[in-house]
Amino acid sequence: MFKRLFGEHGAKNVVTLFHKPSNQASTRVLTLLKQQHAHAVSHATEDQASSHDHHTRAEKTEFELDVTEDAPTGDQLKNILEFLGGAGAAGKIIQGASSETDALNKLKASGDAFQRPVVVDWHQGKAVVGENESEILNLLRSIPQETKKV
């Protein structure tokens, strides 16, 4: 669904961080995402001002960074579980969950059951649980590069 919404109109990918400020891992992931976002934006500016379009565009992966301290909605949780490979991932992101239904019930009972940080690229249908920097960078690098509009 998100692919159709964003892909047809050239909108940037939305990357959401489900964040908990008191969690050090979550704070480190937020810092990493902010650095990568700033890097992408600075490349966008260089592309506009530079005559070296091909070279500078090669590293540009612009994305919209959305940071939320809220737990995901039920529909968002379903999508995240799908992105992570199905119901087997339920225990990774919802404390003590053994299935998608169990995860949804635990989330409804308490948003605190949701384990943070979780980084989600809604457009590509990918998610990373925890602070694995290389996985997060791979997710960001896999964002389709913006192409020059004629």
JOGI-V628350 format. One record per pair of residues at least 12 apart in sequence whose C-alpha atoms are under 7 Angstrom apart, sorted by the first residue. I is the first residue (numbers start at 1). J is the second residue. If there is no record, write none. Layout:
BEGIN
i=I j=J
i=I j=J
END
This chain:
BEGIN
i=2 j=122
i=2 j=123
i=3 j=123
i=3 j=124
i=6 j=123
i=12 j=62
i=12 j=63
i=12 j=64
i=13 j=63
i=13 j=64
i=13 j=121
i=13 j=123
i=14 j=63
i=14 j=64
i=14 j=65
i=14 j=66
i=14 j=121
i=14 j=122
i=14 j=123
i=15 j=63
i=15 j=64
i=15 j=65
i=15 j=66
i=15 j=119
i=15 j=120
i=15 j=121
i=15 j=122
i=16 j=65
i=16 j=66
i=16 j=67
i=16 j=119
i=16 j=120
i=16 j=121
i=17 j=66
i=17 j=67
i=17 j=68
i=17 j=117
i=17 j=118
i=17 j=119
i=17 j=120
i=18 j=67
i=18 j=68
i=18 j=69
i=18 j=70
i=18 j=71
i=18 j=116
i=18 j=117
i=18 j=118
i=18 j=119
i=19 j=67
i=19 j=68
i=19 j=69
i=19 j=116
i=19 j=117
i=20 j=69
i=20 j=116
i=20 j=117
i=25 j=117
i=25 j=131
i=26 j=116
i=26 j=117
i=29 j=131
i=37 j=63
i=40 j=60
i=40 j=61
i=40 j=62
i=41 j=62
i=43 j=56
i=43 j=60
i=44 j=60
i=60 j=145
i=60 j=146
i=61 j=141
i=61 j=143
i=61 j=144
i=61 j=145
i=61 j=146
i=71 j=111
i=71 j=114
i=74 j=104
i=80 j=127
i=83 j=125
i=83 j=126
i=83 j=127
i=84 j=127
i=87 j=99
i=87 j=100
i=90 j=103
i=93 j=114
i=93 j=115
i=94 j=113
i=94 j=114
i=94 j=115
i=95 j=113
i=95 j=114
i=95 j=115
i=116 j=130
i=117 j=129
i=117 j=130
i=117 j=131
i=118 j=130
END
